[in-house]
Amino acid sequence: MDIPLLSQNPLLFSPLLVGILVSLFVLFLWLAFQAFRTPDELELRLDDYMSGFEFGEEGEWAEVEQQKGMSESFKHLLRTLGQFAIRRNMTKWQQMLDEAGNPRGWTPVDFMGLRVLSGLLMLGLSALLTLRAPAQQRLFFILTLGLVGYMLPSFWLRRRIKKRQAEIIRAMPDAIDMLTIGVEAGLSFEASMLRVGTQWDNELTRIFKQAVTEIRLGTPRAVALQRMADRTGVQELRSFVGILNQSVQLGISIANVLRSQAEEMRLQRRQRAEELAHQATVKMIFPLVFLIFPALFIVILGPAVTLFAELFSSTGF
């Protein structure tokens, strides 16, 4: 069979295409594992120390001067940027997982594995759906759907973060009111947080329970509260924790601080509700113009159109 006949049949190209895609995936997966591999601190220090030495002719260590040529400087710059990008990427995904509530106890490596698995599933599905498509179109759809599958877990994680943060913001005013009542009734701040956690079951009360557990295990209260705020990414909670820690350092009564913060949170909730009410008129323009008005015009003017059509046809227009 000659080459032109082979190129006219896209099905004969499918094993070659699948083989290329599998080879590229194995290569990228190996590079990813090599990138996420974290060497030991002793190994890094030993490499840095040994980089300035080499064996002499008689087997003795002889110190040599570092080469500061263009190639070595460029390699060092690339190595530094690569390590910074990897560490920053891992830190970013860890922060996002913390803000999402650590779903299923995933680590950043687990989440990256989920992204790769999702991309592979979409690759396989797209390959099955485009069996009879031309080779170029098939390759385009396979790569596009593979990229979409790789990005889907990220979209889901960001959506989960926004939903969790909105739930925390909604629950803050009532939770701070309950904290104020508990402190004024004679309970300690940790006992009040635990009491709120037993009364309600939401994202805010869960992080309250986690903070109380850390405090009971020996973590200072200011540190535990700051970690609690950092794990959520909610600016309102960070401000509340900052004011609370500062008041404790200055010797101000916690009950007075909680009472003032509860009033402030209620005011902010009212302002957010008013802002959403003002945005409702703008958000209704699109469905009103493109969905409701056409339906009304069809119902109201539909019979008139038929009458005008009959009138014009009878008059000869």
Secondary structure, DSSP 4 states (H G I P E B T S, - for coil): --HHHHHH-GGGGHHHHHHHHHHHHHHHHHHHHHHH----HHHHHHHHHHTTEEE-TTS-EEE-PPP-SHHHHHHHHHHHHHHHHHHHHHHHHHHHHHHTT-GGG--HHHHHHHHHHHHHHHHHHHHHHTTTS-HHHHHHHHHHHHHHHHHHHHHHHHHHHHHHHHHHHHHHHHHHHHHHHHHHTT--HHHHHHHHHHH--SHHHHHHHHHHHHHHTT--HHHHHHHHHHHHT-HHHHHHHHHHHHHHHHT--HHHHHHHHHHHHHHHHHHHHHHHHHHHHHHTHHHIIIIIHHHHHHHHHHHHHHHHHHHHHHHT-
